[in-house]
Amino acid sequence: MSVENPKTRIVEIEPLTRVEGHGKVTVHLDHDHNVVEARLHIVEFRGFERFIRGRLLWEVPVIVQRLCGICPVSHHLAAAKAMDAIVGADVLPPTAEKMRRLMHYGQIMQSHVLHFFHLSSPDLLFGFGAPVKKRNVFSVIKEFPELARQGVMLRKYGQEVIEYTAGKKIHGTGAIPGGINKNLSIRERDALLGNIERMIRWAGGAVGVAKDYTLSHLPQVEQFANFKSNHLSLVRDDGALDLYHGNLRAIDASGNIIFDQVDYTRFNDYLMEEVRPWSYMKFPFIKSRGNLDGWYRVGPLSRLNNVSYIDTPLAEKEYRTFREFSRRKPNHMTLAYHWARMIEVLHCVEKIHELLLDTDLQGTDLRVTGARREEGIGVIEAPRGSLFHHYKVDEHDQVTYCNLIVSTTHNNSGLNRAVTDVARKYVGGKKRITEGLLNHVEVAVRAYDPCLSCATHALGQMPLVVELFDAQGHLLHTNSQYVDRPAAGLKP
């Protein structure tokens, strides 16, 4: 609905939804209603890196999970890997290494499935401009009941993997400095094996849904936030996809190597962060390329652009199709994140199957220590991309320094470019801004599956606001979520 007055026009829409955490998007228009600039703002701050100081090192892998209820395992494992270095556990016992990997594959699987089926599928199935009352998971359940059921059951399975390896489905305690605190019992193994074939079949079907959407909507996908960028991820020593461990590889927009097989403990030699006055989220970039050209993207799309192959057969077959589509060059289409995301789900299910058949999971050698150090860095491929945890501790085992560079922070520049691109194409030049048009901007943000709570360490319910300004700086339109007091003249 639009409300006109001599000075401004306010368009009231439903709240922005289906992202993890809360942020703010501002779109600035010139006299002709064309978009001059669009920004994703993070406007609240909690300071998690500050209050972790003084805590004991063995507490950290449990505490840092409170950054997020969606991807706690990723923080749990990244912190545990950093603390491994501090306690001198350079090589974990096979049982500990494989239990952590199993936990991680369950985490990637359930998080990707949640995002694709519950948060993004309403846009893909019903259209970006569909009525807001239809664009939700309840409509998916009603009109695509089997697809919805598969999404629920796939996520349930991933959560069970986490429960059996971490002790709890959310905020578990399985990983400890130097190893783990439990193995996988025969009962737990058999329970997971009982459903694995169905999970593999459904994961393969989910890849088909994402791939078919991309190919059948190619004109829209190709023009929707499709821009060249650098890409960063971990890769295995032989270049294969490895979501748990590896070395850093970065490529440019043409696929040329910027750096390769870099020990992630040296990330400060290759990456730098800058701050900007309108956001509490930092902007990382590759030092050798500078802050203007060195920005990059991470996550499923970047990982599949970066790696040389996938070491599980079904996912490798789908990966080849994905790469052949872009003629073995990097795929820069933001909406292709969904296709890449589902290929990773299939890979994770295959790796879970492989690990469940490994008798090392029933081993009893769970932890190791060695020469004590004062600094540790842990890096892991979280669902949304590369996750860096860097700590220093003193002689009393208390944390003195903490720096976290989370996936959404790495993607910050890409997110802002996506918002700008889509706003210019779908909002610019329009005198009447509808909810459906603004949802296109939301779709661009959701493609990254951003975790704003992780990236900004927000406290409580941080307001997520979309604001539209004219050339004189007048507020034309606002759309908000979790705002305590509405702006003057606006409905809550």
C-alpha positions in Angstrom: 0.0 0.0 0.0 1.2 3.5 -0.8 0.6 6.7 1.2 1.2 10.0 -0.7 1.9 13.4 0.8 3.6 16.5 -0.7 7.0 15.6 0.6 7.3 11.9 0.8 5.8 8.6 -0.3 5.7 5.7 2.1 5.1 2.2 1.0 4.2 -0.2 3.8 5.0 -3.9 3.3 5.1 -7.1 5.4 8.3 -7.7 7.6 11.4 -9.0 6.0 11.8 -12.6 6.8 13.6 -15.9 6.2 17.2 -14.9 7.1 19.2 -15.9 10.1 19.7 -12.8 12.3 18.8 -9.2 11.5 20.2 -6.4 9.5 19.2 -3.3 7.5 19.2 -2.5 3.8 19.0 1.1 2.5 18.3 1.9 -1.1 19.0 5.5 -2.2 17.3 6.9 -5.3 18.0 10.0 -7.5 15.4 12.4 -8.9 14.3 9.9 -11.5 13.9 7.1 -9.0 17.0 5.3 -10.2 19.1 3.5 -7.6 22.3 5.4 -6.8 23.4 3.0 -4.1 22.2 0.2 -1.9 23.9 -1.1 1.3 23.5 -4.0 3.7 24.0 -2.5 7.2 24.7 -4.2 10.5 23.8 -1.6 13.1 24.1 -3.4 16.5 27.1 -4.8 18.2 27.7 -7.4 21.0 31.4 -7.7 21.2 31.7 -11.5 21.5 35.4 -11.4 20.7 35.9 -9.2 23.8 33.9 -11.0 26.4 35.5 -14.4 25.5 38.7 -13.0 27.0 39.5 -14.4 30.4 37.6 -17.6 29.8 39.5 -20.9 30.1 40.7 -22.6 26.9 38.7 -25.8 27.4 35.5 -23.7 27.8 35.8 -22.0 24.5 34.5 -24.7 22.1 31.3 -24.8 24.1 30.9 -21.1 24.7 31.4 -19.9 21.1 28.5 -22.0 19.9 26.2 -19.5 21.5 26.9 -17.2 18.6 24.3 -19.1 16.6 21.7 -21.8 17.1 21.8 -22.7 13.4 25.5 -23.5 12.9 26.8 -24.1 16.4 28.8 -27.1 15.3 30.8 -25.0 12.9 32.0 -22.7 15.7 32.4 -25.7 18.1 34.8 -27.4 15.7 36.7 -24.3 14.5 37.4 -23.4 18.2 38.3 -27.0 19.0 40.8 -27.0 16.1 42.4 -23.8 17.4 42.6 -25.3 20.9 44.2 -28.4 19.5 47.1 -26.3 18.4 47.4 -24.7 21.8 47.4 -28.1 23.7 49.9 -29.5 21.1 47.5 -32.0 19.5 49.0 -31.7 16.0 47.6 -35.1 14.9 44.4 -36.4 16.4 43.7 -40.1 17.0 41.8 -41.6 14.1 38.6 -42.0 16.2 38.7 -38.3 17.2 39.4 -37.1 13.6 36.6 -39.2 12.1 34.0 -38.4 14.8 34.6 -34.7 14.2 34.2 -35.2 10.5 31.0 -37.1 10.9 29.7 -34.4 13.2 30.6 -31.7 10.6 29.0 -33.5 7.7 25.8 -33.8 9.7 26.0 -30.1 10.4 26.5 -29.0 6.8 23.7 -31.3 5.7 21.1 -30.1 8.1 22.0 -26.4 7.7 21.9 -26.6 3.9 18.6 -28.5 3.9 17.0 -26.1 6.4 18.0 -23.1 4.2 17.0 -24.6 0.9 13.7 -26.3 1.8 12.4 -24.0 4.5 13.8 -20.5 3.7 14.5 -20.3 0.0 12.1 -22.8 -1.7 9.0 -20.6 -1.3 10.7 -18.1 -3.6 11.8 -20.7 -6.1 8.6 -22.7 -6.2 6.1 -19.8 -6.2 8.1 -16.9 -7.7 9.8 -13.9 -6.2 6.8 -11.7 -6.7 4.2 -14.2 -5.4 1.8 -12.9 -2.7 3.6 -12.8 0.7 0.9 -15.0 2.3 1.8 -17.7 -0.2 5.6 -17.3 0.0 6.3 -19.5 3.1 7.0 -23.0 4.1 3.4 -23.7 5.0 2.4 -23.2 1.3 5.3 -25.5 0.3 3.9 -28.2 2.7 0.4 -27.7 1.2 1.3 -27.8 -2.5 4.4 -29.9 -2.5 3.9 -32.3 0.5 6.4 -34.9 -0.6 9.1 -32.4 -1.2 8.4 -30.8 2.1 8.5 -34.1 3.9 11.8 -35.0 2.4 13.2 -31.7 3.5 12.0 -32.2 7.1 13.4 -35.8 7.2 16.7 -34.9 5.7 17.3 -32.2 8.3 16.1 -34.6 11.0 18.7 -37.1 9.9 21.5 -34.5 10.0 20.4 -33.4 13.5 20.6 -37.1 14.6 24.2 -37.3 13.3 25.0 -34.3 15.4 23.3 -35.7 18.5 25.2 -39.0 18.3 28.6 -37.3 17.8 28.2 -34.1 19.9 25.9 -35.4 22.7 23.1 -32.9 21.8 21.5 -31.7 18.6 22.2 -28.0 19.5 25.2 -26.7 21.5 26.8 -30.1 22.0 30.1 -30.9 23.8 31.6 -33.7 21.7 34.8 -31.9 20.6 37.3 -31.0 23.3 40.9 -29.6 23.0 43.0 -32.5 21.6 40.1 -34.7 20.5 36.6 -35.8 21.5 34.8 -37.1 24.6 32.8 -40.0 23.1 32.9 -42.5 20.3 30.0 -43.8 18.2 28.3 -46.8 19.7 27.1 -49.7 17.6 23.5 -48.8 18.4 24.0 -45.3 17.2 25.8 -46.5 14.1 23.1 -49.0 13.2 20.3 -46.4 13.7 22.0 -44.0 11.2 22.8 -46.8 8.7 19.1 -47.8 8.7 18.1 -44.6 6.9 21.2 -43.8 4.9 20.1 -45.2 1.5 16.9 -43.1 1.7 18.9 -40.0 2.6 21.2 -40.6 -0.4 18.2 -40.9 -2.7 16.5 -37.8 -1.4 19.7 -35.8 -1.5 20.1 -36.7 -5.1 16.6 -35.6 -5.8 17.2 -32.3 -4.0 20.2 -31.6 -6.4 17.8 -32.3 -9.2 15.3 -29.7 -7.9 18.0 -27.0 -7.6 19.6 -27.8 -10.9 16.3 -27.9 -12.8 15.3 -24.6 -11.3 18.5 -23.0 -12.5 18.3 -24.3 -16.0 14.6 -23.7 -16.5 14.9 -20.1 -15.3 18.2 -19.4 -16.9 17.4 -15.9 -18.3 16.3 -14.7 -14.9 19.2 -16.5 -13.1 21.8 -15.1 -15.4 20.7 -11.5 -14.9 20.0 -11.7 -11.2 23.1 -10.5 -9.2 25.5 -12.2 -11.6 28.8 -10.4 -11.2 32.4 -11.4 -11.3 34.4 -11.9 -8.1 37.3 -13.7 -6.5 36.6 -16.9 -4.6 38.2 -18.4 -1.5 38.0 -21.8 0.3 39.9 -24.6 1.8 41.0 -27.4 -0.5 42.6 -30.7 0.2 46.3 -31.3 -0.6 45.2 -32.7 -4.0 42.7 -30.0 -4.6 39.6 -32.0 -3.7 36.6 -30.7 -1.7 37.3 -31.0 2.0 34.8 -29.3 4.3 36.7 -30.1 7.6 40.4 -29.4 6.9 42.8 -28.3 4.2 44.8 -25.3 2.9 43.6 -22.0 1.5 43.1 -21.5 -2.2 41.9 -18.3 -3.9 41.1 -17.8 -7.5 40.2 -14.7 -9.5 37.1 -14.1 -11.6 38.6 -16.0 -14.6 39.7 -19.0 -12.5 43.4 -18.1 -12.3 45.1 -19.0 -9.0 45.8 -16.0 -6.7 47.4 -18.2 -4.1 47.2 -22.0 -3.4 47.9 -24.5 -0.7 48.5 -21.8 1.9 48.6 -23.0 5.5 45.6 -21.4 7.1 47.5 -20.5 10.2 49.2 -17.9 7.9 45.9 -16.3 6.8 47.0 -12.9 8.1 49.8 -12.8 5.5 47.2 -13.0 2.7 43.9 -11.5 4.0 43.1 -8.2 5.6 40.0 -6.7 7.1 38.7 -3.1 6.8 35.9 -1.3 8.5 33.3 1.1 7.1 31.3 3.7 9.1 27.9 2.4 8.2 28.3 -1.3 9.4 29.6 -3.2 12.3 30.5 -6.0 9.9 34.0 -5.9 8.6 35.1 -6.1 4.9 37.9 -8.7 4.3 40.0 -8.6 1.1 43.0 -10.3 -0.4 46.1 -8.2 0.4 47.8 -8.6 -2.9 44.8 -7.3 -4.8 44.0 -4.4 -2.5 40.7 -3.4 -0.9 39.1 -2.4 -4.2 39.8 -5.5 -6.3 40.6 -8.0 -3.6 37.2 -8.7 -2.2 36.0 -12.2 -2.6 33.1 -14.6 -2.0 33.0 -17.9 0.0 30.5 -20.7 0.6 29.0 -23.5 -1.6 29.4 -21.5 -4.9 32.9 -20.5 -4.2 33.9 -24.0 -3.0 32.7 -25.6 -6.2 34.4 -23.0 -8.3 37.6 -23.5 -6.3 38.0 -27.3 -5.9 39.5 -29.6 -8.5 37.1 -32.5 -7.8 34.8 -34.1 -5.2 35.9 -37.5 -3.8 32.4 -39.1 -3.6 31.0 -40.6 -6.8 27.4 -39.2 -6.9 28.4 -35.7 -5.9 31.4 -35.8 -8.3 29.0 -36.6 -11.2 26.8 -33.6 -10.3 29.9 -31.4 -9.8 31.0 -32.2 -13.3 27.6 -31.1 -14.7 27.8 -27.9 -12.6 31.3 -27.1 -13.9 30.5 -28.0 -17.5 27.6 -25.6 -17.4 30.0 -22.7 -17.0 32.6 -24.3 -19.3 34.9 -25.0 -16.5 35.2 -21.3 -15.7 34.0 -19.9 -12.3 30.2 -19.6 -12.0 29.3 -16.2 -10.7 25.5 -16.4 -10.6 24.3 -15.7 -7.1 21.3 -17.9 -7.5 23.6 -20.8 -8.4 24.5 -20.9 -4.7 21.4 -23.1 -4.3 22.6 -25.7 -6.9 26.0 -25.8 -5.3 24.5 -26.1 -1.9 22.5 -29.2 -2.8 25.6 -30.9 -4.4 27.3 -30.4 -1.0 24.4 -32.0 0.7 24.7 -35.1 -1.5 28.5 -35.2 -0.8 27.9 -35.0 2.9 25.4 -37.9 2.9 27.9 -40.0 0.9 30.7 -39.1 3.4 28.4 -40.0 6.3 27.7 -43.4 4.8 31.4 -43.9 4.2 32.3 -43.0 7.8 29.6 -45.1 9.4 31.2 -48.2 7.8 34.6 -47.3 9.4 35.3 -49.3 12.6 37.6 -46.5 13.9 34.4 -44.7 15.1 34.2 -47.3 17.8 37.8 -46.7 18.9 38.7 -45.8 22.5 41.7 -43.6 21.8 39.9 -40.2 22.0 42.4 -37.5 22.9 46.0 -36.5 22.6 48.2 -33.6 23.9 51.7 -32.4 23.2 53.9 -29.4 23.5 51.9 -26.4 24.9 51.6 -23.3 22.8 50.2 -19.8 23.4 48.4 -19.3 20.1 46.0 -21.4 18.0 44.1 -20.9 14.7 41.3 -23.1 13.5 39.7 -22.9 10.1 36.8 -24.9 8.8 34.3 -24.8 5.9 31.1 -23.9 7.6 27.8 -24.2 5.7 28.0 -20.5 4.6 31.8 -20.6 3.9 35.2 -20.4 5.4 35.2 -19.8 9.2 38.3 -18.5 11.0 38.9 -18.8 14.8 42.1 -17.2 16.2 43.0 -17.3 19.9 45.8 -16.5 22.2 46.0 -17.8 25.8 48.3 -17.1 28.8 50.1 -19.3 31.2 46.9 -19.7 33.3 45.0 -21.1 30.3 42.9 -17.9 30.0 42.1 -16.5 26.6 43.8 -13.1 26.1 42.9 -12.6 22.4 40.0 -13.7 20.1 39.4 -12.9 16.5 36.6 -14.5 14.5 36.1 -14.0 10.8 32.9 -15.8 9.9 31.5 -16.8 6.6 29.0 -13.9 6.2 31.8 -11.4 7.0 33.9 -12.9 4.1 30.8 -12.5 1.9 30.1 -8.9 3.0 31.2 -7.2 -0.2 29.4 -9.8 -2.3 26.2 -9.3 -0.3 26.4 -5.5 -0.8 27.0 -5.9 -4.5 24.1 -8.3 -4.9 21.8 -6.0 -3.1 22.8 -3.1 -5.3 22.6 -5.1 -8.5 19.1 -6.4 -7.8 17.8 -3.0 -6.4 18.9 -1.3 -9.6 17.3 -3.8 -11.9 14.0 -4.3 -10.0 13.5 -1.3 -7.8 15.1 1.5 -9.7 12.9 3.7 -11.9 9.7 2.5 -10.2 7.5 5.2 -8.7 5.5 2.6 -6.8 7.6 0.1 -4.8 5.6 -3.1 -4.2 6.4 -5.8 -1.6 7.1 -8.2 -4.5 9.8 -5.9 -5.9 11.5 -5.5 -2.6 11.4 -9.3 -2.1 13.8 -9.6 -5.0 16.4 -7.8 -2.8 15.6 -10.3 0.0 16.0 -13.2 -2.5 19.5 -11.9 -3.3 20.5 -11.9 0.4 18.9 -15.3 1.1 20.9 -16.9 -1.7 24.0 -16.5 0.4 22.2 -18.0 3.4 23.7 -15.2 5.6 24.2 -15.7 9.3 24.0 -12.1 10.5 24.1 -13.1 14.2 27.4 -14.8 13.6 28.8 -12.0 11.5 27.8 -9.1 13.8 27.5 -10.8 17.2 24.1 -9.0 17.6 22.5 -8.8 21.0 18.9 -9.8 21.3 16.4 -9.1 18.5 18.4 -6.8 16.2 16.1 -4.7 13.9 16.1 -5.7 10.3 15.0 -2.7 8.3 14.8 -1.9 4.6 14.7 1.8 3.9 14.2 3.7 0.6 15.4 7.3 0.3 14.8 9.9 -2.5 17.5 12.3 -3.8 16.7 14.8 -1.1 17.2 12.2 1.6 13.5 11.8 2.4 12.4 8.4 3.6 10.1 7.0 1.0 9.6 3.5 2.2 10.5 1.3 5.1 10.0 -2.4 5.9 11.0 -3.6 9.4 11.3 -6.6 11.7 11.8 -6.7 15.5 11.6 -2.9 15.8 10.6 -1.8 19.3 8.9 1.5 18.2 7.7 2.2 14.6 8.9 5.3 12.9 6.5 8.2 12.9 3.7 7.6 10.4 4.4 3.9 9.9 2.5 0.9 11.0 4.4 -1.5 13.3 
